[in-house]
Amino acid sequence: MAGAADSEELRYFQALEEAFIRLRGAPLLLSPADWQVAQRWRSLGIPLDFAIAELSEIFARRRERGVEDRVSSLRYCARAVESHWRRAEELAGPVRRARPPAFDSARRLRSLASAIPSEWPRAAALAQQIVALEGEAAAIESALAAIDDRMLEEAAQRLGPAAAAALDAWVEERVAGLRARFTAEDRALAAARLRSRELRRRAGLPLLSLFSPDAEPDGPRGR
């Protein structure tokens, strides 16, 4: 059970990270302090779709004001997200706490399925497997995580020696600057996250999560 909880926490953070980077419009490696923000949001019961919607609103307001400086930390958004969540809970009362807001899982699964590159091995069968998932969101997330892990493993296996070495060098170059601020354990975690994200980008693969930007019907792949 602890392993499942850890996996859910990691997926929550990864989905927030992907959404934050997409909204920011530039690559960024989030810090352990940002991980603590995500942990706090989970402990407060803030659903991912609510958090991502609030992040989108924060960035939209900055664009309206003509702010050009890029947000460099999830912590910048923490106060607004948590304040709006408290307000939503107060307005909705115990009903909200007993029954989290529903969302259309089937529609999100269709969006994820359509984001699988057509040239990916067994793309059609993989898309059908994704669309066929059903049940509670937690069960769907668990199944998606397993499919996503297999996809990334296959993407890594498809890299030639030169491409794999280039990817490792790319990751090492970016993690090198963290030595003064991160522990060895944190750097290893950051490197693994960064490698997976870059491998996903180079392979053109979506992040398979109900809360991924790729699951949004009008998400980043133009659906």
DRENZARO-525369 format. One record per atom (N, C-alpha, C, CB): x, y, z. Coordinates in steps of 0.02 Angstrom, whole numbers, plus 50000, padded with zeros to 5 digits. Each point is the difference from the previous one (the first is absolute). Glycine has a CB too. Example, Ala and Ser with C-alpha at 12.3 -4.5 7.8 and 13.67 -1.06 7.14 Angstrom:
<atoms>
506604971650390/499555005950000/500455006050000/499054994150062/500775011249902/500425005950003/499615005550037/500594996849892/
</atoms>
This chain:
<atoms>
500424994050000/499585006050000/500435006350000/499104993750061/501465006149976/500445005950002/500285001449931/500294997550119/499894997149844/500265001049933/499495003249955/500734990250016/498635007849990/499475002949959/499925007450017/499424988949993/500615012650071/499925007050022/500585004249972/499404996350104/501215001049900/500585003649973/499925001249926/500734995050088/499024999949876/499915000749928/499485005349984/500314988049986/499145012250052/499495005149989/500275007050013/499124991650032/501295009050020/500305006550015/500465002249944/499934997550123/500474997849850/500455001649945/499615002149938/500844992050046/498615004549940/499595001749941/499695006950009/499764987749980/500025013850080/499715006550015/500515005549985/499254994950089/501365004149936/500525005049989/500195000549927/500434997750115/499634996649850/500195000149930/499485003749958/500624989350016/498755009549998/499475003449962/500025007550012/499294989750008/500825012450055/500075007150015/500615002949965/499454998250111/501104998149890/500625002349968/499905001049925/500664994050088/499025001149879/499885000549928/499575006049984/500114987649990/499355013450049/499555005649988/500355006650012/499034992850033/501375007650021/500355006250017/500495001849944/499884997450123/500504997849853/500495001349947/499665002149935/500784991650053/498655005249932/499635001949939/499765007250006/499644988149983/500095013750074/499755006850010/500575005150000/499034995450066/501535002749962/500585004450004/500295001349931/500244995950115/499724999149841/500255000849932/500754999149993/499075007549982/501254989550068/500734998949997/500174994450049/500225012149969/500314984050015/500194994550044/500205002450069/500384993649900/499495002350150/500195001750068/500014993650042/499495011649989/501004987950054/500044994350046/499765002450068/500984994849937/498435002950084/499735002150064/500414997350058/498855000549948/501135003150106/500454998650057/499664995750053/500585010849978/499814986650071/499694996450056/499495004350037/501054993450012/499065013249990/499515004450033/499344999949962/500935007450042/499104992149892/499394999449960/499664993350013/500505007549911/499894987450099/499724993450018/499615000650065/500954994049942/499315009850105/499655001050064/499345003749990/501105000150059/498905004649894/499375003449984/499494995049974/500625010649974/499594985149980/499554994949972/499754995250055/500605000949889/499854997250156/499814995750056/499475003450043/501144994750000/498955011750013/499515003750041/499335000349964/500935006850051/499084994349884/499375000349963/499634993350004/500495008649923/499894986050072/499684993350006/499714999150070/500804995349915/499585006750136/499764999250069/499385004250014/501174997550036/498765008149929/499415004350007/499414997349960/500755009750017/499374985249943/499474997149960/499855003849936/499524995850105/500955008249872/499895004049939/500064995449939/500455010550056/499004988649907/500044995649941/500465002949947/498834996150023/501474999649937/500465002349948/499655004649950/500654989450014/498745008949966/499675004249950/499885007050027/499454989849951/500405010850114/499915006550031/500665003850001/499064995450072/501495001349949/500655003350005/500235002349932/500284993050099/499645002849850/500235001849933/499585005749972/500394988249981/498965011850032/499575005549978/500225006550032/499044992049984/501135007850081/500235006050034/500675002449973/499384996350103/501074999149882/500645001949970/499885003549933/500584990350057/498965006949903/499845003149936/499745007150009/499754988649953/499835012350098/499725006650013/500545005050021/498914994650033/501565003150008/500545004450023/500425002449941/500044993850110/500135001649845/500405001949942/499615004549952/500644989350011/498715009449983/499585004149957/499985007250026/499304989949969/500635010950097/499985006750029/500675003749990/499174996050085/501375000349919/500665003149989/500065002449927/500514992750089/499245003349864/500025002149930/499585006249989/500174988149965/499245012250067/499565005849993/500345006450026/499004992550011/501415006750041/500345005950029/500645001749962/499524997050111/500664998749841/500615001349962/500644998450037/499385008649941/500584987050110/500594998150038/500444995449958/499375001150109/501265000749882/500444996149957/500464995250038/499965009549921/500194991950142/500444995650038/499674993250008/500495009950061/499904984849928/499734993350006/499974997850073/500464997249887/499014999350130/499934997150067/500494994150004/498775003550010/501654996450041/500524994950004/499884994850054/500785008549958/498654991850076/499874995450055/499264999050009/501065003550055/498754990349961/499314998550016/499785003750063/500124988849946/500375012850097/499855003650062/499685006849987/500954994150054/499225008949889/499715006549983/499244999649997/501045002949936/498694991350044/499294999149990/499644997350062/500234998249879/500154999750172/499724996250055/499455003950037/501094994250011/499055012150005/499525003850040/499335000749964/500955006250053/499084995349881/499385001049962/499614993449995/500545009349935/499814985250050/499664993649992/499674997950066/500834996649911/499535004050144/499744997850065/499445004650024/501114995250028/498955011349958/499475004750020/499354998549962/500885008650025/499184990249910/499404998649960/499684993450020/500495006649905/499944988550114/499734993550022/499615000850066/500954994149942/499335009850104/499645001150064/499335003449987/501095000850061/498915004049892/499385003549984/499504995249969/500645010749984/499594985049972/499564995149968/499704995350051/500675000849895/499734997050153/499764995550052/499485003550044/501104993949999/499035012450017/499535003750042/499335001049965/500965005850054/499074995549881/499385001149962/499614993549991/500555009549941/499824985050048/499674993749986/499824996250064/500614999549892/499745001950163/499844996750063/500194992649999/499085008150017/500604988050027/500184992950007/499874995849938/499755001250119/499805001249836/499864996149940/500634999449958/498805003850001/501565001749993/500615000049960/500524995350030/499775011749965/500294988450102/500504995850031/499834992649995/500265009350078/499094989249922/499804993049996/500024997449929/499285001750100/500635002849851/499964997749931/500405004849956/498864994750019/501775003549964/500425004349959/499665001449932/501034995550058/499155010249911/499705001649936/500134994649948/500135012150027/499354986149937/500064994849949/500285002949936/499044993850051/501275002149909/500225002149934/499904994149953/500845008450048/499194993049888/499844995049949/500614995849985/499135007649951/500944986850084/500584995649990/500024997249929/499964997050121/499465001049853/499984997049933/500255004949948/499044992850036/500765013449970/500225005149952/500755001150005/498885005550007/501384994650053/500725000950009/500394994149974/499775007050101/499964987049908/500334994149973/500025000249924/499634993450100/499845009049869/500005000649927/500535005049977/498774997249998/501315008250040/500525004949983/500694997050005/499255009250040/500874986950013/500644996750008/500134995049943/499915001450125/499574994849858/500084995149947/500175003349934/499184992650058/500515013249928/500125003449937/500695003249999/498785002149990/501544998750069/500675003050003/500564995049988/499535008350079/500314985249918/500514994949985/500225001049928/499504991850084/501155009049902/500235001049931/499804994049957/500965006950042/498804994549898/499764994649956/500564995349981/499135007749955/501504994850046/500564995749981/500264995850057/500305008549916/499424992550145/500234996050057/499804992849991/499915010150076/500524985149942/499824992949992/499344998350035/501224997249993/498344999549971/499354997850025/499605006050027/500494988850029/499565016849937/499665006150023/499254999150005/500905006749947/498794990150003/499284999150000/499774995650059/500005001349875/500374993350137/499834995550055/500095003550067/500344990049931/500185014050074/500135003750062/499455005250012/501244998349984/498555005049963/499455004950007/499364996650023/500535007149911/499334987150061/499404996350020/500044997950073/499864995949883/500735002150139/500094998050070/499875005850046/500844991549965/499385014550016/499905005950041/499265001950003/501155004149970/498524996049973/499295001949997/499574995150039/500205005349888/500014988450115/499594994950033/500045000250076/500184993049901/500275011050127/500065000350073/499375003150030/501255001149990/498564996350068/499415002650034/500064998750075/499304998049897/500255005150140/500004999350073/500155006650033/500374988249988/499825011550077/500175006050036/500645003149973/499444995350102/500635011249908/500585003649974/500664996950024/499315010549995/500714987550068/500614997150028/500204993649964/499715005050111/499794990849873/500144993849964/500235001449929/499144994150070/500555010849898/500205001949932/500715002750001/498815002549970/501345001750079/500685002950005/500524994550008/499525010450051/500334984649990/500464994650011/500144996249935/499604999050118/499874999749844/500074996549936/500395004349950/498924993850022/500935012649976/500355004549955/500755000450017/498955006749985/501204993350081/500705000350021/500384993949976/499665006650101/500034987649902/500334993949976/500135000349925/499444993550093/500065008949869/500095000649928/500545005249984/498794996949982/501205008650054/500495005449989/500714997550014/499135008550031/500954987850023/500674997350017/500254995449944/499725000750122/499844995149851/500204995549946/500185004049937/499254991050047/500375014349939/500155004149942/500695003250005/498775002249987/501395000550073/500645003250009/500574994949997/499455008850069/500444985349957/500504994749996/500144998349927/499644995450112/499835004149849/500084998449929/500365005749964/498964992950003/500875013350015/500335005749969/500754999950015/498945006850010/501244991450051/500714999650019/500354994449961/499725004450114/499944990049877/500294994449964/500105001649926/499474992250081/500115012249892/500035001849929/500565004949985/498784997949993/501515005250060/500565004549989/500624996249979/499525007950086/500824994649865/500644997149982/500535002250050/499684999949879/500914996950120/500535001850048/500185007449999/500444988549988/499605014449952/500195007049995/499455004550029/500684997449897/498695001050088/499445004050025/499954999450076/499404998549891/500714995550135/499964999050073/500565003950035/499504988549982/501115011349989/500555003750029/499875007649998/500794990749965/498925011649979/499845007149994/499485002150051/500274999549878/499234996250135/499505001650050/500305000250069/499134994649928/501305000650088/500325000050066/500435006350010/500014987449998/500345014649949/500425006050005/499575006250009/500874994549928/498565005750038/499545005650005/499745000750072/499664998449879/500164996050151/499755000050069/500555002150048/499184991049971/501415006150021/500565001550046/500185007449997/500434988449985/499565014549956/500165007149992/499525004450040/500474997749886/498905000450114/499495004150035/499984998850074/499354999949896/500834994150125/499994998450071/500645002650034/499294989849977/501245011249984/500645002150028/499945006550040/500584994449905/498995010050073/499935006450034/499624999650066/500035005249890/499724988950126/499614999250062/500434997650059/499014997549929/501625001250059/500424996950052/500025004250064/500684994749910/499325011850083/500065004350060/499355000550039/500885006449941/498554992250026/499365001250033/499634993650018/499935010649937/500244983850031/499634993750009/500454994850032/499285002749901/500424992950139/500374994250025/500094995049943/499535001750118/500914993549893/500134994949948/499364996249984/501194998950040/498414999750012/499374996449989/499525004249959/500164993950108/499805012649908/499555004449963/500245000849928/499735006150105/500934994149884/500265000649932/499834993849959/500935007450042/499134986849990/499844993849965/499264999849981/500914994150064/498655008149981/499295000249985/499865005049944/499744996950120/500595009049885/499905005149949/500244997549932/500125009050087/500454987549912/500284997449938/499534994949969/501165002050042/498564993649999/499544994949975/499375003249971/500444991950085/499295013249949/499415003549975/500155003549934/499605001550118/500985001849881/500195003849941/500124995349941/500515008850073/499804985549939/500144995249946/499344997349973/501104997050053/498445001249991/499364997349977/499625005249960/499954992550100/500065013749923/499635005349965/500305001349932/499695005150110/500984995149886/500325001349936/499934994049952/500825007750058/499224986349970/499894994049959/499305000149971/500824993550071/498695008449970/499315000449977/499945005249944/499604996750115/500735009149895/499965005249950/500324997849934/500025008650091/500564988349912/500354998049940/499624994549963/501085003150053/498574992749984/499614994749969/499315002449978/500614991750070/499205014449951/499355002749982/499424996650035/500485002949891/499644994750170/499494996250037/499625004550048/500714989749989/498655009050021/499625003750050/500144997450070/499105002249915/500765001850136/500024997750069/499324996850014/500835009050036/499174984549976/499374996450010/499755000850072/500334991749911/499275013450098/499685001550064/499365003649986/501115000650061/498374998049978/499375003649991/500095007550010/499384989850040/501145012149996/500115007050017/500565003249959/499594997550114/500664998849837/500515002749956/499715005249953/500614989250007/499795015849973/499765004749948/499784996349936/500765008750047/499554985549940/499824996149941/499304997050006/501204997549983/498525002350076/499334997350010/499465005349990/500484991750079/499735014649916/499515005349991/499765000049928/500535006950091/498824993349897/499744999949931/500305005449956/498954995350045/501225010449984/500315005549961/500725000850022/498905005849987/501434988550025/500675000150028/500545002049950/499634991350077/501015007949942/500565002649963/500104996849932/500515002450107/499174991949879/500114996749936/499475002049948/500524990350060/499095014849959/499555002949950/499354996249990/500995004349947/498804991850102/499384996449991/499415004650010/500554989450037/
</atoms>
